[in-house]
């Protein structure tokens, strides 16, 4: 409903011109321009508070359109008053709009004015009753120039009398409330028909339509919509071809050649979008699309080729095959096969060749629009597989690497594909993982992906021509593994050359073990999860395991235990001076010898 209200404003002026100007609409329910004299036919006034002190009159000097308006005047009385139109037979199945203009006599004396649709006797009108449909009201009207007001509404019942009520309340000062140019009109979606489709090409066409009725409201958009299914809508492809009623032309573009389409005209107003009848057409066709299969099974006088017709261009493919000659880009004017009709893959047998001669071959496909050709490919009778070398592996990570190769000879036939293949076993082939990196001779680069960390792979370059596939030398490389981690170690203390078992992960490739910053006396990687290291002199602190992938540090510290002091094994007589050597002697006050 908000969308409806917003749209009403755009065609208020249109309503005023068409209704109160030269022409009315078949959708008009009631029109009153107030150009005559009061009382107007069927109109009644009600002044319940002060009777004749409130006057309804025909005003000729302060009109909005034409030569008159209806006004209510009073002076020095505060009271209610209203005037009601003739009875109107409105229907609950329709949507209406009520349009009018209003103003006051003096901006210094604001008035309370309102317009309603009322169901029931006019004398019982009550603006607060549920039967009163509010069209417009303002308790502080000050505009001395005419203002257009309107609202879309519907009624709840059919077969009852409804009235347009102009309601006002004076404020005990000079009072002049003015209404003019009343219009009630039904609203509906437009009526539009679809034009035939003409000027059809493979990608474009021309259509259009005729908006024969605006539904009582201005047509804000019109055009055609089209698609591959019946009854297309604005959710599909569509044009925008102006506004209003009448005939219009639409240009359809972006079509697929030889494709059946459906098209409908449309027209939109504030009540919705209407469509014309569905019409179908088929876009124009073009020549087919075909690719050439490289020659295989080459003998001294025969070969096998073929192609793939991937599109018929919108018209049936009546013939397909391959053509060949000793010159580039052969055509069906020379030697050629005929291998059925329609789209899809086909195989062609080439015969009558001369040994050792280089030939050119192209697939072809023909429809009503002409003959199309695939790519020109060359092959030589008695040719061999290409010669290719494998490039070194670089940029090795845990899951990817960079390789490539160099096709130094095409073997006498066009190199149709090249790349590298790899696997976990030596001499991988195209049956294993592989890349496709263009065609022809020369150097190429290949990106190897999807590898497993810490795994050894074998890689070979390859190149394929009509004679077969040649491979380069086999190269192996190992992906980098994860950084090492330490889960624990045992024992937790010991002296020099004590063997310590370190447990963790990622130990393959470890190149250093340290105890508190001191290199181990030696170490051995027993497995990816175990290292045996010998404690070095004076080693205390955290254990570190170091590899090119990172450094792992233990959470606990290792305690170094120095070797014990050797016992003295000398003898002597009483009073003999004995030189003692060892640790912790400083500040000693007494020395004891065994009694024996």
Secondary structure by P-SEA (a helix, b strand, c coil): caaaaaaaaacaaaaaaaaaccccccccccccccccccccccbbbbbccccccbbbbbbcccccccccccccccccccccccccccccccccccccccccccccccccbbbbbbbbbbcccccccccccccccccccccccccccbbbbbbbbccccccbbbbbbbcccccccbbbbbbcbbbbbbbbbbbbbbccccccccccccccccccccccccccbbbbbbccccccccccbbbbccccccbbbbbbcccccbbbbbbbbbbbcccbbbbccbbbbbccccbbbbbbccccccccccccccccccccccccccbbbbbbccccccccccbbbbccccccbbbbbbccccccbbbbbbbbcccccbbbbcbbbbbbcccccbbbbbccccccccccccccccccccccccccbbbbbcccccccccccbbbbcccccccbbbbbccccccbbbbbbbbcccccbbbbcbbbbbbccccbbbbccccccccccccbbbbbbcccccccccccccccccccccccccbbbbbbccccccbbbbbcccbbbbbcbbbbbbcccbbbbcccccccbbbbbbccccccccccccccc
